[in-house]
Amino acid sequence: MSDTEPISEARIDRLYQRLDREARATGYNLNPDVEFTRGLVEGLLVNEDRYGYWACPCRLAAGVREQDLDIICPCDYRDPDLDEYGACYCALYVSDAVLQGAQELGSIPERRPPEGPQESEEEHDEEFVGFTRSGIPVWRCKVCGYLCARPQPPLKCPICKADKDRFERFM
């Protein structure tokens, strides 16, 4: 345990308010079940105290930042889960359809490989146009030019708030 402030209601409130403000500012939504969401926020704080970073409270973290980069909140799997299931794996974030009651939440399968993210064993010298070295496509917001590398474009551009359909593959 670190020398950080104990996990008090006030500390949970501060992080909850920060996450809610940041989510809304970037086109995302926290789960509207406040009690449930505060429990997840508490889990993030426990993991921050334990590991020094916000490992997803619903996954087993290795405790080594480099091995857990894909599950540091918001995790790499959030957007594909929101797009396909209406919520991320732990349900901290939900889609507009879920927030408005047009979609009900169900179970969300784990996307993370059991061994964690895989590194390529051999270096690739050839240049990948429109992809990262690990084969992830690069997306460009046609409105503001924001670039991101992920399997699908984000639901909303974190810069200009343009919707997913305003993204194109960057070549």
For each residue, the residues with C-beta under 8 A, 3 or more apart:
1: 49 50
2: 49 50 52
3:
4: 48 49
5: 8 11
6: 11
7: 11 12 42 45 46 49
8: 5 11 12
9: 12 13
10: 13 14
11: 5 6 7 8 14 15 45
12: 7 8 9 15 16 38 41 42 45
13: 9 10 16 17
14: 10 11 17 18
15: 11 12 18 19 41 44 45
16: 12 13 19 20 30 37 38 41
17: 13 14 20 21
18: 14 15 21 22
19: 15 16 22 23 30 41 92
20: 16 17 23 24 30
21: 17 18 24 25
22: 18 19 25 26
23: 19 20 26 28 29 30 93
24: 20 21 27 28 29
25: 21 22
26: 22 23 156 158 161
27: 24 154 155 156 157 158 161
28: 23 24 74 82 93 155 156
29: 23 24 32 93 94 95 96 98 99
30: 16 19 20 23 37 92 93 94
31: 36 37 40 87 91 92 93 94
32: 29 37 94 99
33: 36 37
34: 37 38
35: 38 39
36: 31 33 39 40 91
37: 16 30 31 32 33 34 40 41 92
38: 12 16 34 35 41 42
39: 35 36 42 43
40: 31 36 37 43 44 57 58 90 91 92
41: 12 15 16 19 37 38 44 45 92
42: 7 12 38 39 45 46 57
43: 39 40 46 47 57 58
44: 15 40 41 47 48 54 55 57 73
45: 7 11 12 15 41 42 48 49
46: 7 42 43 49 50 57
47: 43 44 50 51 53 54 55 56 57 61
48: 4 44 45 51 52 53 54
49: 1 2 4 7 45 46
50: 1 2 46 47 63
51: 47 48 55 61 63 65 68
52: 2 48 65
53: 47 48 65 68 72
54: 44 47 48 72 73
55: 44 47 51 59 61 68 71 72 73
56: 47 59 61 71 72 73 75 89 90
57: 40 42 43 44 46 47 90
58: 40 43 89 90
59: 55 56 71 89 90 110 112
60:
61: 47 51 55 56 68 71
62: 67 68 116
63: 50 51 68
64: 67 68
65: 51 52 53 68 69 72
66: 69
67: 62 64 116 117
68: 51 53 55 61 62 63 64 65 71 72 116
69: 65 66 72 76 117
70: 75 76 77 112 116 117
71: 55 56 59 61 68 75 76 77 112
72: 53 54 55 56 65 68 69 75
73: 44 54 55 56 92
74: 28 78 88 93
75: 56 70 71 72 78 88 89
76: 69 70 71 117 150
77: 70 71 80 81 88 89 111 112
78: 74 75 81 82 88 93
79: 82 83 150 152 154 155
80: 77 83 84 111 150 151 152
81: 77 78 84 85 87 88 89 108 111
82: 28 78 79 85 86 87 88 93 94 95 155
83: 79 80 95 152 155 164
84: 80 81
85: 81 82 105 106 108
86: 82 94 95 97 98 103 104 105
87: 31 81 82 91 93 94 95 98 105 108
88: 74 75 77 78 81 82 91 92 93 94 108
89: 56 58 59 75 77 81 108 110 111
90: 40 56 57 58 59
91: 31 36 40 87 88 94 105 108
92: 19 30 31 37 40 41 73 88
93: 23 28 29 30 31 74 78 82 87 88
94: 29 30 31 32 82 86 87 88 91 98 99 105
95: 29 82 83 86 87 98 99 103 155
96: 29 99 100
97: 86 100 102 103
98: 29 86 87 94 95 101 102 103 104 105
99: 29 32 94 95 96
100: 96 97
101: 98
102: 97 98
103: 86 95 97 98
104: 86 98
105: 85 86 87 91 94 98 108
106: 85
107:
108: 81 85 87 88 89 91 105
109:
110: 59 89
111: 77 80 81 89
112: 59 70 71 77 116 117
113: 116 117 118
114:
115: 118
116: 62 67 68 70 112 113
117: 67 69 70 76 112 113
118: 113 115
119:
120: 123 124 133 134
121:
122:
123: 120
124: 120 128 133
125:
126:
127:
128: 124 131 132 133 135
129: 171
130: 137 138 169 170 171
131: 128 135 136 137 138
132: 128 135 136 138 149
133: 120 124 128
134: 120
135: 128 131 132
136: 131 132 149 150 151
137: 130 131 149 150 151 169
138: 130 131 132 147 148 149 169 170
139: 147 148 149 150 152 153 154 167 168 169 170
140: 145 146 147 167 168 169 170
141: 144 145 146 147 157 159 160 162 166 167
142: 162 166 167 168
143: 157 160 162 166
144: 141 157 159 160 162
145: 140 141
146: 140 141 157 158 159 160
147: 138 139 140 141 170
148: 138 139 153 154
149: 132 136 137 138 139
150: 76 79 80 136 137 139 153 154
151: 80 136 137
152: 79 80 83 139 164
153: 139 148 150 164 167
154: 27 79 139 148 150 157 158 164 167
155: 27 28 79 82 83 95 163 164
156: 26 27 28 161 162 163 164
157: 27 141 143 144 146 154 160 161 162 163 166 167
158: 26 27 146 154
159: 141 144 146
160: 141 143 144 146 157
161: 26 27 156 157
162: 141 142 143 144 156 157 166 167
163: 155 156 157 166
164: 83 152 153 154 155 156 167
165:
166: 141 142 143 157 162 163
167: 139 140 141 142 153 154 157 162 164
168: 139 140 142
169: 130 137 138 139 140
170: 130 138 139 140 147
171: 129 130
